[in-house]
Amino acid sequence: MELAELVDPSHTAIVTQEVQKGVVGPESTLPMLAEAARASGALDNMGRLCDAGRAVGVEVIHGIARHRADMKGSNSNARLFRATARRKSGQFEGTDMVEVADELHPDAADFVSSRYHGIGPIAGTDVDALLRNLGVTTVVMIGVSSNVAIPNGVFDLVNLAYEVVVPRDAIAGFPAEYTDTIVDNSLSLVATITTTDELVAAWSATR
């Protein structure tokens, strides 16, 4: 299937994973990840994709991680969760740390799916129901991190029978070179791998 057909706006959505101020912003609780997202150009590419998609009717759903101040309901069963919980600042609801990053130019028409738990934007959230109600069959997955949450989200979507597209220059992890490793050796086996420029071109052609 040609890329333009696969990502036709009539059946395509962008799902962003934790592209929020508390993760990729200046006050990130994961500063090395935030720096990798910025330095690689991935964060800017995420914004370009959201803008290009919205312009032709592609739905945008932001997956946001949040915590209560008392951390009730949040996971503590992995080293990543325990390290985050020890920090004095975090993705606490009611703070700007759970707001979509400015670089994505969030729009009132976008959907926001918030979760207290887990490591990915799909399992146990309302994203699957939203996608189905919107008539979506192809999901463009962007965001962070390529270490954990992006593969988790991609595999969940594939298991739910969606076509998944991953623009390799619009996801980021730490160390930066790990993104190519996971894309080439794992994600390429289950998703269509492309670039920001290729997706923008495909959507621009539909205007």
C-alpha positions as MATLAB code, in Angstrom:
seq = 'MELAELVDPSHTAIVTQEVQKGVVGPESTLPMLAEAARASGALDNMGRLCDAGRAVGVEVIHGIARHRADMKGSNSNARLFRATARRKSGQFEGTDMVEVADELHPDAADFVSSRYHGIGPIAGTDVDALLRNLGVTTVVMIGVSSNVAIPNGVFDLVNLAYEVVVPRDAIAGFPAEYTDTIVDNSLSLVATITTTDELVAAWSATR';
ca = [
       0.000    0.000    0.000;
       1.287    3.452   -0.896;
       1.953    5.808    2.003;
      -0.594    8.373    0.789;
      -3.338    5.743    0.805;
      -2.264    4.354    4.174;
      -2.399    7.771    5.873;
      -5.437    9.164    4.069;
      -6.872   11.798    6.428;
     -10.316   10.176    6.325;
      -9.116    7.252    8.437;
      -5.911    8.467   10.103;
      -5.100    9.907   13.524;
      -1.913   11.084   15.202;
      -1.340    9.816   18.732;
       1.279   11.743   20.694;
       2.902   10.059   23.677;
       3.835   12.210   26.700;
       4.772   15.230   24.613;
       4.034   17.343   27.667;
       5.860   20.101   29.493;
       6.878   17.870   32.382;
       8.619   15.430   30.037;
      10.026   17.412   27.086;
       9.885   20.941   28.472;
      12.588   23.039   30.190;
      11.532   21.784   33.643;
      11.437   18.134   32.583;
      11.730   15.454   35.245;
      13.672   13.502   32.598;
      16.153   16.149   31.403;
      18.328   13.831   29.301;
      15.265   12.632   27.401;
      14.051   16.197   26.924;
      17.438   17.233   25.574;
      17.511   14.274   23.169;
      14.060   15.192   21.855;
      15.121   18.774   21.253;
      18.645   18.214   19.969;
      17.584   15.518   17.496;
      14.923   17.753   15.979;
      12.250   15.223   16.917;
      10.248   17.705   18.998;
      10.090   20.208   16.142;
       9.109   17.413   13.762;
       6.263   16.400   16.076;
       4.914   19.929   15.807;
       5.225   19.935   12.027;
       3.289   16.683   11.819;
       0.486   17.880   14.068;
       0.162   21.082   12.032;
       0.216   19.263    8.694;
      -2.246   16.644    9.895;
      -4.734   19.106   11.340;
      -4.664   21.105    8.098;
      -6.146   18.162    6.185;
      -8.457   16.758    8.852;
      -6.240   14.206   10.591;
      -7.379   13.814   14.200;
      -4.818   14.454   16.944;
      -4.959   12.643   20.288;
      -2.480   13.557   23.021;
      -1.575   10.844   25.513;
      -0.691   12.550   28.797;
       0.685   10.979   31.990;
      -0.375   12.559   35.263;
      -0.214   11.834   38.985;
      -2.117   12.861   42.053;
      -0.076   14.725   44.639;
      -0.324   11.689   46.910;
       0.624    9.354   44.017;
      -2.409    7.142   44.690;
      -3.341    5.048   41.663;
       0.076    5.364   40.047;
       2.370    2.450   39.353;
       5.328    1.671   41.611;
       6.225   -1.740   40.188;
       9.220   -0.746   38.063;
      12.468    1.128   38.566;
      11.307    3.887   36.222;
       8.207    4.570   38.331;
      10.108    4.499   41.614;
      12.746    6.915   40.322;
      10.060    9.326   39.131;
       8.216    9.136   42.454;
      11.383   10.149   44.355;
      11.611   13.457   42.504;
      10.232   16.548   44.221;
       8.519   17.633   41.016;
       6.569   15.514   38.611;
       3.601   15.239   36.286;
       1.106   16.340   38.923;
      -2.430   17.139   37.858;
      -3.318   20.794   38.096;
       0.187   21.909   37.115;
       1.602   22.942   33.773;
       3.685   19.745   33.789;
       0.682   17.866   32.376;
       0.005   20.402   29.629;
       0.748   19.542   25.999;
       4.095   20.991   24.950;
       3.891   24.326   23.156;
       5.877   22.917   20.237;
       2.833   20.829   19.244;
       0.702   23.969   18.948;
      -2.193   22.311   20.803;
      -5.584   23.059   19.310;
      -9.039   23.102   20.901;
     -10.106   20.414   18.420;
      -7.453   17.989   19.668;
      -8.349   15.183   22.060;
      -6.462   14.721   25.324;
      -6.301   11.322   27.005;
      -4.866   11.426   30.522;
      -3.804    8.416   32.556;
      -2.598    7.799   36.107;
      -0.962    4.477   35.385;
       1.198    2.466   33.038;
       3.913    3.146   30.497;
       2.001    3.693   27.273;
      -0.906    5.675   25.835;
      -3.139    2.779   24.744;
      -3.658   -0.039   27.264;
      -6.202    0.856   29.934;
      -6.972    4.272   28.427;
      -9.828    5.621   26.296;
      -7.681    5.987   23.168;
      -8.858    2.780   21.475;
     -12.514    3.756   21.920;
     -11.809    7.271   20.630;
     -10.036    5.931   17.565;
     -12.856    3.524   16.721;
     -15.537    6.158   17.251;
     -13.616    8.472   14.918;
     -13.434    5.784   12.220;
      -9.642    5.559   12.438;
      -7.797    2.560   11.007;
      -4.281    4.058   10.741;
      -2.404    5.609   13.661;
       0.712    7.752   13.345;
       2.618    7.335   16.607;
       4.961   10.124   17.716;
       6.542   11.237   20.981;
       8.735    9.778   23.702;
      10.351    7.590   24.580;
      11.651    5.188   21.985;
      13.094    3.208   24.909;
       9.789    2.203   26.472;
       6.505    3.955   25.733;
       6.670    4.210   21.945;
       7.289    0.458   21.408;
       4.635   -0.294   24.025;
       2.093    1.882   22.219;
       2.972    0.533   18.783;
       2.626   -3.087   19.885;
      -0.671   -2.361   21.643;
      -2.062   -0.716   18.502;
      -0.936   -3.582   16.276;
      -2.570   -6.065   18.650;
      -5.778   -4.037   18.342;
      -5.603   -4.402   14.531;
      -4.642   -0.826   13.602;
      -2.166   -0.011   10.869;
       0.669    1.864   12.580;
       2.998    4.411   11.018;
       6.126    5.601   12.823;
       8.023    8.648   11.517;
      11.475    7.775   12.771;
      12.534   11.405   13.148;
       9.495   12.302   15.296;
      10.226    9.938   18.176;
      13.089   10.238   20.636;
      14.823    8.348   23.409;
      18.038    8.270   25.399;
      20.702    7.705   24.326;
      19.677    9.285   21.035;
      21.167    6.514   18.900;
      18.919    3.943   20.554;
      16.011    5.240   18.503;
      17.534    3.883   15.301;
      18.221    0.559   16.998;
      14.637    0.033   18.135;
      13.175    1.278   14.853;
      15.377   -0.880   12.635;
      15.248   -4.055   14.701;
      11.782   -4.059   16.271;
       9.313   -1.423   15.120;
      10.050   -1.979   11.433;
       8.720   -5.528   11.825;
       5.219   -4.371   12.770;
       4.834   -0.760   11.595;
       5.386    1.310    8.465;
       8.509    3.385    9.031;
       8.651    6.774    7.365;
       9.877   10.343    7.964;
       8.287   13.656    8.806;
       8.975   15.038    5.329;
       7.356   12.025    3.664;
       4.231   12.295    5.789;
       3.918   16.047    5.332;
       4.258   15.562    1.570;
       1.602   12.844    1.541;
      -0.862   15.026    3.425;
      -0.038   18.159    1.433;
      -0.945   16.289   -1.742;
      -4.510   15.818   -0.472;
      -5.184   19.537   -0.084;
];
